[in-house]
């Protein structure tokens, strides 16, 4: 009988609504895979951080493995109206 | 022949936007005529950007720019508007009113050949529907005196993105030209990663530039960043125009994207006249004096600050 191998990956849910992310700061561990799930609750939003490889739109998710420690800004890159320019959050990789 | 000997593209900022002169080198004329059947002739055109009609700070700087352009002699052949013509509104009727207000002010320009591409404030909330109703297609091309102009829409998909369909169109559009044809692309957002954290980029900008890579004379004119910026990559030169509403800071100096505060010690920072001349892109900054800009609404607007 074959053994099934399971890997548990932490899922971080980021709720997006005009013009804020909740939570606005997320702590991750370097070298540990994590799934970032974006939930757009009022209209379509984006979540983008180039250094972390996060480029999400609407309701979507991506699994990443942060390679280096640091503080990384993520922004909404799907225009959502006045205030969009200040819709941002922070990932802290420890 | 070195590509830089083909043309001289010089620009003088109007304090808000840029007046550009297209001057092909003499040696290039016969080359173009031989390769393309049409030799480019010298001409000038104006780029204006980020007028944000409907923003609480008003339209006085835009109206002043219209007056300045109307006084130019000779008149430029064309005027290119590189997006954020209007400040957006949640109410489509109000947004339509702002577009009509823009058209009313722009309608005072003596130059009739005016071309527009949308910014995110014009088109990102409704996919460009209202923009197209007022200004026509959001991407298109035309030829003028031997130069191929291409308007690129990198906002209507909501994200900083051109999209596969438009990139395929661009590939077909430029394929009919020889590689020495001068190409001027005008768009809203930068087509390279200028500052992604501030949304100063286009997700698939690299794909656009790959389509243009075989061409020797490519100039990209854009807005969005509310400050002058010049960048060269490969055969392409990228130039940003100032805004007509307020300036943004140099991202190398601060992490926060906030409109520039009025600086009593340097009241004309980011407002001076800038002349650029190729080859070599020599930049000559000319500081304005208080007399030249005293009492203008442009300065008053900076005093008030602003937000997006």
HADDOCK unambig.tbl for C-alpha pairs under 7 A between the chains (distance, minus, plus):
assign (segid A and resid 73 and name CA) (segid B and resid 197 and name CA) 6.74 0.50 0.50
assign (segid A and resid 74 and name CA) (segid B and resid 197 and name CA) 6.97 0.50 0.50
assign (segid A and resid 75 and name CA) (segid B and resid 197 and name CA) 6.66 0.50 0.50
assign (segid A and resid 77 and name CA) (segid B and resid 159 and name CA) 5.68 0.50 0.50
assign (segid A and resid 77 and name CA) (segid B and resid 160 and name CA) 6.99 0.50 0.50
assign (segid A and resid 77 and name CA) (segid B and resid 199 and name CA) 6.70 0.50 0.50
assign (segid A and resid 78 and name CA) (segid B and resid 158 and name CA) 5.13 0.50 0.50
assign (segid A and resid 78 and name CA) (segid B and resid 159 and name CA) 4.53 0.50 0.50
assign (segid A and resid 79 and name CA) (segid B and resid 120 and name CA) 6.94 0.50 0.50
assign (segid A and resid 79 and name CA) (segid B and resid 124 and name CA) 6.03 0.50 0.50
assign (segid A and resid 79 and name CA) (segid B and resid 125 and name CA) 6.86 0.50 0.50
assign (segid A and resid 79 and name CA) (segid B and resid 158 and name CA) 5.28 0.50 0.50
assign (segid A and resid 79 and name CA) (segid B and resid 159 and name CA) 6.33 0.50 0.50
assign (segid A and resid 80 and name CA) (segid B and resid 125 and name CA) 6.70 0.50 0.50
assign (segid A and resid 81 and name CA) (segid B and resid 125 and name CA) 6.97 0.50 0.50
assign (segid A and resid 82 and name CA) (segid B and resid 308 and name CA) 6.43 0.50 0.50
assign (segid A and resid 83 and name CA) (segid B and resid 308 and name CA) 6.27 0.50 0.50
assign (segid A and resid 85 and name CA) (segid B and resid 308 and name CA) 6.22 0.50 0.50
